[in-house]
Amino acid sequence: METVLTTAALYYYPWPQEASTTRSRFVVMYLSLAALSCVVRPTAAIMWIPLCMLHLVNSGSKLHTVTLHFIPVGLGALTWSAVIDRIFYGKWVLVQYNFLEFNVLSNMGSFYGSHPWHWYISQGFPRLHVYDFTAKKIKICLKYKMYLTQVTGKQIICLEWHSMYRSNVPWEFPLLLWCFLPGLWLHWLTPWLRVTTVVFLLVTNLPLALYTSLVHQRGTVDVMSFLSQEADRHGQDMSVLFLMPCHSTPFYSHVHHNISMRFLECPPDLERRPDYMDEADIFYQDPSAWLKNYYGPDVPLPTHLVMFNTLYLVRGIYYYGL
């Protein structure tokens, strides 16, 4: 959703060469979509704050832009978000501040892993753009301020937050479009070399794409299709226990049945205890002890058990009848 909103907002964005001719309704449209993307995922603000500042610098009337565009749209988005949260939470909650407090001020996101401060520059972007960044493309992206905005914004995130390739997704599609503007390196090649280059890229990339998308480590998704079929036969009498690292598989989004399912949890330690271990770590430390503690003689066993094959050899799994 954030990717779609970001792409749509960039379509209406007034780039420097268009700032003087951009209609007011287009400005409101891009600001509304950008604000909505920030409501959906607050980290989107790291991309949009520099772009909004660039828009303000290039606008003819800065006071008009701030008072009639930035402030009304921003306040409107925050008000809409607060009202929606008030309806669902039953109290006034500013989730954007909670997000900032949890991920930045308290840095709780690092519980799920962290990378060095240079990760996005040294690994994140180079790995994703190893095939499509040449000097010419970087020059074009710099011209449109897109690459510089991404690197700067993502570097800010990497200084404090849990870094991952998924965070790049909303920014990748617009960047790729700008990188493939007419006049790039394929234009310099002869027709035969163009065809040869395209065939080479397809031959070297397509098999890998198909393998990683359709074959590699697909068991965690296939098992959910199997459980959905089982739920068709057993109904609500069915129960599932996932003895795997937390969030290893999809959940109800793939099962589509109201059945009991439980997985090993891994919530962050909000109390910051030095010896804290989540449920998944406790289980893998001693599977037999965990099973004995949670599934005693009076506790009904699940009808279905999901685990990786390495855990299947653990003696405690057999001993407790699971």
Contacts in CASP RR format, 6 or more apart in sequence:
PFRMAT RR
TARGET T0000
AUTHOR 0000-0000-0000
METHOD contacts of the structure
MODEL  1
METVLTTAALYYYPWPQEASTTRSRFVVMYLSLAALSCVVRPTAAIMWIP
LCMLHLVNSGSKLHTVTLHFIPVGLGALTWSAVIDRIFYGKWVLVQYNFL
EFNVLSNMGSFYGSHPWHWYISQGFPRLHVYDFTAKKIKICLKYKMYLTQ
VTGKQIICLEWHSMYRSNVPWEFPLLLWCFLPGLWLHWLTPWLRVTTVVF
LLVTNLPLALYTSLVHQRGTVDVMSFLSQEADRHGQDMSVLFLMPCHSTP
FYSHVHHNISMRFLECPPDLERRPDYMDEADIFYQDPSAWLKNYYGPDVP
LPTHLVMFNTLYLVRGIYYYGL
1 37 0 8 1.000
1 40 0 8 1.000
2 37 0 8 1.000
2 40 0 8 1.000
2 41 0 8 1.000
2 44 0 8 1.000
2 169 0 8 1.000
2 170 0 8 1.000
3 169 0 8 1.000
3 170 0 8 1.000
3 172 0 8 1.000
3 173 0 8 1.000
5 33 0 8 1.000
5 34 0 8 1.000
5 36 0 8 1.000
5 37 0 8 1.000
5 40 0 8 1.000
5 44 0 8 1.000
5 170 0 8 1.000
6 33 0 8 1.000
6 34 0 8 1.000
6 37 0 8 1.000
6 44 0 8 1.000
6 47 0 8 1.000
6 170 0 8 1.000
6 171 0 8 1.000
6 173 0 8 1.000
6 174 0 8 1.000
7 173 0 8 1.000
7 174 0 8 1.000
8 33 0 8 1.000
9 29 0 8 1.000
9 30 0 8 1.000
9 31 0 8 1.000
9 33 0 8 1.000
9 34 0 8 1.000
9 37 0 8 1.000
9 48 0 8 1.000
10 30 0 8 1.000
10 174 0 8 1.000
11 30 0 8 1.000
12 26 0 8 1.000
12 27 0 8 1.000
12 29 0 8 1.000
12 30 0 8 1.000
12 33 0 8 1.000
13 30 0 8 1.000
13 51 0 8 1.000
13 55 0 8 1.000
14 22 0 8 1.000
14 26 0 8 1.000
14 27 0 8 1.000
14 30 0 8 1.000
14 55 0 8 1.000
14 58 0 8 1.000
14 59 0 8 1.000
15 144 0 8 1.000
15 145 0 8 1.000
16 54 0 8 1.000
16 58 0 8 1.000
16 145 0 8 1.000
19 55 0 8 1.000
19 58 0 8 1.000
19 59 0 8 1.000
19 60 0 8 1.000
20 60 0 8 1.000
24 68 0 8 1.000
24 69 0 8 1.000
27 55 0 8 1.000
27 65 0 8 1.000
27 69 0 8 1.000
28 69 0 8 1.000
28 73 0 8 1.000
31 52 0 8 1.000
31 69 0 8 1.000
31 70 0 8 1.000
31 73 0 8 1.000
31 74 0 8 1.000
32 73 0 8 1.000
32 77 0 8 1.000
34 44 0 8 1.000
34 48 0 8 1.000
34 51 0 8 1.000
34 52 0 8 1.000
35 73 0 8 1.000
35 74 0 8 1.000
35 76 0 8 1.000
35 77 0 8 1.000
36 77 0 8 1.000
37 44 0 8 1.000
37 48 0 8 1.000
37 170 0 8 1.000
38 44 0 8 1.000
38 45 0 8 1.000
38 48 0 8 1.000
38 77 0 8 1.000
38 96 0 8 1.000
39 77 0 8 1.000
39 78 0 8 1.000
39 80 0 8 1.000
39 81 0 8 1.000
39 96 0 8 1.000
41 170 0 8 1.000
42 96 0 8 1.000
42 99 0 8 1.000
42 100 0 8 1.000
43 157 0 8 1.000
43 161 0 8 1.000
43 167 0 8 1.000
44 170 0 8 1.000
46 153 0 8 1.000
46 154 0 8 1.000
46 156 0 8 1.000
46 157 0 8 1.000
47 149 0 8 1.000
47 150 0 8 1.000
47 153 0 8 1.000
47 170 0 8 1.000
47 171 0 8 1.000
50 145 0 8 1.000
50 149 0 8 1.000
50 152 0 8 1.000
50 153 0 8 1.000
51 145 0 8 1.000
51 149 0 8 1.000
52 70 0 8 1.000
54 145 0 8 1.000
55 65 0 8 1.000
56 62 0 8 1.000
56 65 0 8 1.000
56 66 0 8 1.000
56 70 0 8 1.000
59 65 0 8 1.000
78 94 0 8 1.000
78 96 0 8 1.000
81 95 0 8 1.000
81 96 0 8 1.000
82 92 0 8 1.000
82 93 0 8 1.000
82 94 0 8 1.000
85 92 0 8 1.000
85 93 0 8 1.000
85 94 0 8 1.000
85 95 0 8 1.000
86 92 0 8 1.000
86 93 0 8 1.000
102 108 0 8 1.000
102 109 0 8 1.000
103 109 0 8 1.000
103 160 0 8 1.000
103 161 0 8 1.000
103 162 0 8 1.000
104 160 0 8 1.000
104 161 0 8 1.000
107 160 0 8 1.000
107 161 0 8 1.000
108 268 0 8 1.000
108 270 0 8 1.000
109 161 0 8 1.000
109 162 0 8 1.000
109 268 0 8 1.000
110 161 0 8 1.000
110 162 0 8 1.000
111 162 0 8 1.000
111 268 0 8 1.000
111 269 0 8 1.000
112 162 0 8 1.000
112 266 0 8 1.000
112 268 0 8 1.000
113 162 0 8 1.000
114 161 0 8 1.000
114 162 0 8 1.000
114 163 0 8 1.000
115 123 0 8 1.000
115 158 0 8 1.000
115 163 0 8 1.000
116 122 0 8 1.000
116 158 0 8 1.000
117 155 0 8 1.000
117 158 0 8 1.000
117 159 0 8 1.000
118 158 0 8 1.000
119 158 0 8 1.000
119 163 0 8 1.000
120 151 0 8 1.000
120 154 0 8 1.000
120 155 0 8 1.000
120 157 0 8 1.000
120 158 0 8 1.000
120 163 0 8 1.000
120 168 0 8 1.000
121 151 0 8 1.000
121 154 0 8 1.000
121 155 0 8 1.000
124 165 0 8 1.000
124 168 0 8 1.000
125 150 0 8 1.000
125 151 0 8 1.000
125 154 0 8 1.000
125 168 0 8 1.000
127 165 0 8 1.000
128 165 0 8 1.000
128 168 0 8 1.000
128 172 0 8 1.000
129 175 0 8 1.000
129 179 0 8 1.000
131 201 0 8 1.000
131 205 0 8 1.000
132 176 0 8 1.000
132 179 0 8 1.000
132 180 0 8 1.000
133 179 0 8 1.000
134 184 0 8 1.000
134 185 0 8 1.000
136 183 0 8 1.000
136 184 0 8 1.000
136 185 0 8 1.000
137 179 0 8 1.000
137 180 0 8 1.000
137 184 0 8 1.000
138 147 0 8 1.000
140 178 0 8 1.000
140 179 0 8 1.000
140 181 0 8 1.000
140 184 0 8 1.000
141 147 0 8 1.000
141 148 0 8 1.000
141 175 0 8 1.000
141 178 0 8 1.000
141 179 0 8 1.000
142 148 0 8 1.000
144 178 0 8 1.000
146 174 0 8 1.000
146 175 0 8 1.000
146 178 0 8 1.000
147 175 0 8 1.000
150 171 0 8 1.000
150 175 0 8 1.000
154 167 0 8 1.000
154 168 0 8 1.000
154 171 0 8 1.000
157 163 0 8 1.000
157 167 0 8 1.000
186 194 0 8 1.000
186 197 0 8 1.000
189 197 0 8 1.000
220 244 0 8 1.000
220 248 0 8 1.000
220 249 0 8 1.000
220 250 0 8 1.000
221 249 0 8 1.000
221 250 0 8 1.000
221 254 0 8 1.000
223 249 0 8 1.000
223 306 0 8 1.000
224 249 0 8 1.000
224 250 0 8 1.000
224 251 0 8 1.000
224 254 0 8 1.000
224 255 0 8 1.000
225 254 0 8 1.000
227 240 0 8 1.000
227 255 0 8 1.000
227 304 0 8 1.000
227 306 0 8 1.000
228 254 0 8 1.000
228 255 0 8 1.000
228 256 0 8 1.000
228 257 0 8 1.000
230 238 0 8 1.000
230 304 0 8 1.000
231 238 0 8 1.000
231 255 0 8 1.000
231 257 0 8 1.000
231 259 0 8 1.000
232 257 0 8 1.000
234 259 0 8 1.000
234 303 0 8 1.000
235 257 0 8 1.000
235 259 0 8 1.000
236 257 0 8 1.000
236 258 0 8 1.000
236 259 0 8 1.000
236 260 0 8 1.000
237 303 0 8 1.000
238 257 0 8 1.000
238 259 0 8 1.000
238 260 0 8 1.000
238 303 0 8 1.000
238 304 0 8 1.000
239 259 0 8 1.000
239 260 0 8 1.000
239 261 0 8 1.000
239 262 0 8 1.000
239 300 0 8 1.000
239 302 0 8 1.000
239 303 0 8 1.000
239 304 0 8 1.000
240 259 0 8 1.000
240 260 0 8 1.000
240 261 0 8 1.000
240 262 0 8 1.000
240 302 0 8 1.000
240 303 0 8 1.000
240 304 0 8 1.000
240 305 0 8 1.000
240 306 0 8 1.000
241 261 0 8 1.000
241 262 0 8 1.000
241 263 0 8 1.000
241 302 0 8 1.000
241 304 0 8 1.000
241 305 0 8 1.000
241 306 0 8 1.000
241 322 0 8 1.000
242 248 0 8 1.000
242 249 0 8 1.000
242 261 0 8 1.000
242 262 0 8 1.000
242 263 0 8 1.000
242 264 0 8 1.000
242 306 0 8 1.000
242 307 0 8 1.000
243 264 0 8 1.000
243 283 0 8 1.000
243 287 0 8 1.000
243 305 0 8 1.000
243 306 0 8 1.000
243 307 0 8 1.000
243 311 0 8 1.000
243 317 0 8 1.000
244 263 0 8 1.000
244 264 0 8 1.000
244 306 0 8 1.000
244 307 0 8 1.000
244 308 0 8 1.000
244 311 0 8 1.000
245 264 0 8 1.000
245 266 0 8 1.000
245 280 0 8 1.000
246 263 0 8 1.000
246 264 0 8 1.000
246 265 0 8 1.000
246 266 0 8 1.000
246 278 0 8 1.000
246 279 0 8 1.000
246 280 0 8 1.000
247 263 0 8 1.000
247 266 0 8 1.000
248 263 0 8 1.000
249 263 0 8 1.000
249 306 0 8 1.000
251 261 0 8 1.000
251 263 0 8 1.000
252 261 0 8 1.000
255 261 0 8 1.000
260 302 0 8 1.000
262 302 0 8 1.000
264 278 0 8 1.000
264 279 0 8 1.000
264 280 0 8 1.000
264 283 0 8 1.000
265 278 0 8 1.000
265 279 0 8 1.000
265 280 0 8 1.000
266 278 0 8 1.000
266 279 0 8 1.000
266 280 0 8 1.000
266 281 0 8 1.000
267 278 0 8 1.000
269 276 0 8 1.000
269 278 0 8 1.000
277 285 0 8 1.000
282 290 0 8 1.000
283 290 0 8 1.000
287 311 0 8 1.000
287 314 0 8 1.000
287 316 0 8 1.000
287 317 0 8 1.000
288 314 0 8 1.000
288 315 0 8 1.000
288 316 0 8 1.000
288 319 0 8 1.000
288 320 0 8 1.000
291 316 0 8 1.000
291 317 0 8 1.000
291 320 0 8 1.000
291 322 0 8 1.000
292 320 0 8 1.000
295 301 0 8 1.000
295 320 0 8 1.000
295 322 0 8 1.000
301 321 0 8 1.000
301 322 0 8 1.000
302 322 0 8 1.000
305 317 0 8 1.000
305 322 0 8 1.000
307 317 0 8 1.000
311 317 0 8 1.000
END
